[in-house]
Amino acid sequence: MLKEKKIAFIGAGNMAEALVKGLLNSPLGIKPENLLMSDIRKDRLDFLSQKYAVQVSPSNPSVARKADILILAVKPQNIREVLTDIAPEVTRDKLVISIAAGVKLQTIQDLLETGVRVVRTMPNTPALVQAGASAIAPGKWASPEDLQMAKAIFDAVGITIIVDEKLIDAVTGLSGSGPAYIFLVINALADGGVKMGFSKDVALKLAAQTVLGAAKLVLETGEHPAKLIDMVTSPGGTTIAGLHALEKGGLHGIFMDAVEAATLRSIELGR
Ligand SMILES: NC(=O)c1ccc[n+]([C@@H]2O[C@H](COP(=O)([O-])OP(=O)(O)OC[C@H]3O[C@@H](n4cnc5c(N)ncnc54)[C@H](OP(=O)(O)O)[C@@H]3O)[C@@H](O)[C@H]2O)c1
């Protein structure tokens, strides 16, 4: 049971805070005294211990020693030094979860004792508002129970899918980079509104809420987007005129190209 485990975050930045917030607000019954955080920034640790009543320490190895589940939440360039630092404490009874973008399971496993269970994850920034889309991939020694444990943690900040590691680059191209594509869409929709006479802030509100509402409809009805489009597209009406303009611009292909380009770039960066 997750609520009986000590969950430690190495690196107490934005993502770690989002997960702590999500875990404490989730129905999992996790208590702040079971959450531990370490970071090189003392001000950050003071802030988090005051805000969430979690346990904090400036020492990565001491936090690693106490943990049942270790979440590596430092920047990818700091992963190697952190793993070298904590490796003597990371015994096989602990589960290691990495959120470091682009850091392969093999790299992490190689720096730890043989047999340590590792899960790699790729969350996205909407996790900061508990609306994330995360993917998790099992390492060589991770069990189905480990995966379920990792899934429960990331479900606390949104939805989670389980994938093979070879698909993590595609996850990066779709949901990892995806929020930026949608910010672009929201801004563009709002500019359309401004062109038609709205102030930008009103147009942005309408555009953002429209994206949120459309996404909720897809997720909550489970309907195919094409069916939802048909439902709002009356013959000779306004929506078909707008859709025609978008398709003339090749919108569908542009988004597919974007996901492909970001995935390929992720593969390239991982080499
Ligand atoms: N934010 C996202 O949307 C997102 C999405 C997917 C994956 N990720 C991954 O999540 C990880 C964390 O991202 P983030 O946005 O939360 O980063 P962040 O806010 O910079 O947090 C990282 C924290 O770790 C600290 N740190 C650096 N070196 C350390 C060390 N040796 N020991 C302990 N703490 C150390 C940093 O301190 P300093 O600031 O002083 O260096 C910082 O407080 C990254 O690997 C990133 O790839 C993030």
The ligand as an SDF file (V2000), in Angstrom:
LIG
                    3D

 48 52  0  0  0  0  0  0  0  0999 V2000
    8.8140   20.6000  -15.6610 N   0  0  0  0  0  0  0  0  0  0  0  0
    8.3180   19.7380  -16.5540 C   0  0  0  0  0  0  0  0  0  0  0  0
    7.3600   19.9710  -17.2330 O   0  0  0  0  0  0  0  0  0  0  0  0
    8.9170   18.4040  -16.7600 C   0  0  0  0  0  0  0  0  0  0  0  0
    8.2900   17.5210  -17.6570 C   0  0  0  0  0  0  0  0  0  0  0  0
    8.8490   16.2580  -17.8180 C   0  0  0  0  0  0  0  0  0  0  0  0
    9.9760   15.9240  -17.1110 C   0  0  0  0  0  0  0  0  0  0  0  0
   10.5510   16.8280  -16.2700 N   0  0  0  0  0  0  0  0  0  0  0  0
   11.7540   16.4450  -15.5850 C   0  0  0  0  0  0  0  0  0  0  0  0
   11.5980   16.6640  -14.1890 O   0  0  0  0  0  0  0  0  0  0  0  0
   12.8690   16.9390  -13.6260 C   0  0  0  0  0  0  0  0  0  0  0  0
   12.7200   18.1140  -12.6990 C   0  0  0  0  0  0  0  0  0  0  0  0
   12.2370   19.2350  -13.4390 O   0  0  0  0  0  0  0  0  0  0  0  0
   11.7670   20.5440  -12.6990 P   0  0  0  0  0  0  0  0  0  0  0  0
   11.1110   21.3930  -13.7160 O   0  0  0  0  0  0  0  0  0  0  0  0
   11.0390   20.1930  -11.4430 O   0  0  0  0  0  0  0  0  0  0  0  0
   13.2290   21.1530  -12.3310 O   0  0  0  0  0  0  0  0  0  0  0  0
   13.6290   22.1890  -11.2150 P   0  0  0  0  0  0  0  0  0  0  0  0
   12.4610   23.0010  -10.7930 O   0  0  0  0  0  0  0  0  0  0  0  0
   14.9000   22.8520  -11.6710 O   0  0  0  0  0  0  0  0  0  0  0  0
   13.9970   21.2330   -9.9590 O   0  0  0  0  0  0  0  0  0  0  0  0
   15.2030   20.5710   -9.7780 C   0  0  0  0  0  0  0  0  0  0  0  0
   15.7110   20.8810   -8.3610 C   0  0  0  0  0  0  0  0  0  0  0  0
   16.8360   20.0530   -8.0750 O   0  0  0  0  0  0  0  0  0  0  0  0
   17.8520   20.8500   -7.4830 C   0  0  0  0  0  0  0  0  0  0  0  0
   19.1620   20.2080   -7.6150 N   0  0  0  0  0  0  0  0  0  0  0  0
   20.1380   20.4180   -8.5420 C   0  0  0  0  0  0  0  0  0  0  0  0
   21.1910   19.6010   -8.3080 N   0  0  0  0  0  0  0  0  0  0  0  0
   20.8760   18.8640   -7.2070 C   0  0  0  0  0  0  0  0  0  0  0  0
   21.5660   17.8760   -6.4730 C   0  0  0  0  0  0  0  0  0  0  0  0
   22.8000   17.4600   -6.8090 N   0  0  0  0  0  0  0  0  0  0  0  0
   20.9520   17.3400   -5.3960 N   0  0  0  0  0  0  0  0  0  0  0  0
   19.7010   17.7260   -5.0080 C   0  0  0  0  0  0  0  0  0  0  0  0
   19.0090   18.6770   -5.6810 N   0  0  0  0  0  0  0  0  0  0  0  0
   19.5880   19.2530   -6.7550 C   0  0  0  0  0  0  0  0  0  0  0  0
   17.7140   22.1450   -8.2150 C   0  0  0  0  0  0  0  0  0  0  0  0
   18.4190   23.1960   -7.5790 O   0  0  0  0  0  0  0  0  0  0  0  0
   19.0180   24.3830   -8.5460 P   0  0  0  0  0  0  0  0  0  0  0  0
   17.8430   25.0860   -9.1120 O   0  0  0  0  0  0  0  0  0  0  0  0
   19.8370   25.2190   -7.6150 O   0  0  0  0  0  0  0  0  0  0  0  0
   19.8510   23.6810   -9.5860 O   0  0  0  0  0  0  0  0  0  0  0  0
   16.2040   22.3250   -8.2110 C   0  0  0  0  0  0  0  0  0  0  0  0
   15.7420   22.8760   -6.9880 O   0  0  0  0  0  0  0  0  0  0  0  0
   13.8240   17.1870  -14.7760 C   0  0  0  0  0  0  0  0  0  0  0  0
   14.7090   16.0860  -14.9140 O   0  0  0  0  0  0  0  0  0  0  0  0
   12.9420   17.2770  -16.0010 C   0  0  0  0  0  0  0  0  0  0  0  0
   13.5520   16.7140  -17.1450 O   0  0  0  0  0  0  0  0  0  0  0  0
   10.0370   18.0500  -16.0740 C   0  0  0  0  0  0  0  0  0  0  0  0
  1  2  1  0
  2  3  2  0
  2  4  1  0
  4  5  1  0
  4 48  2  0
  5  6  2  0
  6  7  1  0
  7  8  2  0
  8  9  1  0
  8 48  1  0
  9 10  1  0
  9 46  1  0
 10 11  1  0
 11 12  1  0
 11 44  1  0
 12 13  1  0
 13 14  1  0
 14 15  2  0
 14 16  1  0
 14 17  1  0
 17 18  1  0
 18 19  2  0
 18 20  1  0
 18 21  1  0
 21 22  1  0
 22 23  1  0
 23 24  1  0
 23 42  1  0
 24 25  1  0
 25 26  1  0
 25 36  1  0
 26 27  1  0
 26 35  1  0
 27 28  2  0
 28 29  1  0
 29 30  1  0
 29 35  2  0
 30 31  1  0
 30 32  2  0
 32 33  1  0
 33 34  2  0
 34 35  1  0
 36 37  1  0
 36 42  1  0
 37 38  1  0
 38 39  2  0
 38 40  1  0
 38 41  1  0
 42 43  1  0
 44 45  1  0
 44 46  1  0
 46 47  1  0
M  CHG  2   8   1  16  -1
M  END
$$$$
